[in-house]
Amino acid sequence: MPSRGSGMGTCITHKGYVQITRRGPQRNRLVHRLVMAGMCLEFCYWPLGADGVPNGMEVHHQDFHPAHNCQSNLILLDPALHVHDNGRVRGAVAAVAVRDTGGGW
């Protein structure tokens, strides 16, 4: 991943997320939230916040790699489920199982 000042228009934050640095309306936005916002515009029936992600929801990386921003790696989680315990996310496995079994997605 490019570092700050490389001319690529992105950088890696101190937490490992890819952030847009080039000038424009997306400046300082996190790429994983932009990817999820695009999916929410097409598939989500919840009211969307100013950034395009449903209000009160958090974007979770299923593989725990914050720079891996493929659509298939991102899911929406309620903040109560998106609680980190010793490097793991409590509730994330249950949320993925519901999605994979066709539980309303």
N, C-alpha and C positions, 0 to 999 in steps of 0.2 A: 504494500500500500504506500502511496506517495506521502512524503512528509511535508510539513509547512514550508512554503517557499519553493517548491519543486515546479510550480507552474501548472500543475494538474487541476487546480481548483478545489482540491480536497485536502483534509488533514486528518490525523488520528487524534482524538481527544485523550486526555489522561486516563479515561476509563476504557479506552479501546474502540470507541465508536467512530465511524466515518462521518465527518462534518464538511459541509460545503463552505469554501472560503472565497470563491470568486464573487465579484460584484453581481448584483441582481436581486430579484425578489426571493430567491431561495437561500441567500447568504446566511450563514450560521445555522442552517437547518440540519438536523441529523438525517442521514440517508435512510436508516431503517424506518423512521417515521414517515418520510416521503413515500417509500415503497408501500407501507401499510395504508397511507392515505389514498393512494391510487387504487388499491384493492377495495377499500371501503367505499369509494365513489361508485364502484361497479356492483358490489355484493352486499353492502351493509344497509340494514334498515333502521339502525339506531341513529339518533340525532348526532351530527358530526360537529366537532369543535372547530375552532378557528384554524387549526393546523390540519384538518381533514380526518383526524382520528376521533372516534366517539368519545364524548365527554366522560371522564372518570375511568377510562380504560388505559392499560399500559401495553406496550409492544414488547413481546418476549422473544428472544432468540432460542429456539429449541435445542440447538447444539451448544449453547452457552458461549459462542464466539461472537462478540459484538461487531466484528467487521464483516460477518457473513450475512449479507442482506438479501438473499434470494427469497422470493415470495414463499416458497415451500418451507423455509426455515423460520418464518415469522408467524406468531399467533397473537391474538388479543387476549389479555388476562385482566380480570378484576384485580385491583390493587391488593385485596385481601389474600388472593392466591399467589401474587407475585412477591412473596416474602422470601428473601434469601436466608437459608439456614446452612451454615458451613459449606458454602459454595454450591448448594443445590437450591432449586426453587420449589417450595412447598406447593403442591396443587397442580404444577405444570403437567405432570404425567397424567393426572386425571383429566385435565382439559384436552390434552392431545388424544387420549383414548376416546373421549366423547366425539371429537371431530372425526377420527379415523373410522369409527363405527357408524357414521352417518347419523349421529345424534342431534340433528337439527341444523347442521351447517349447510 
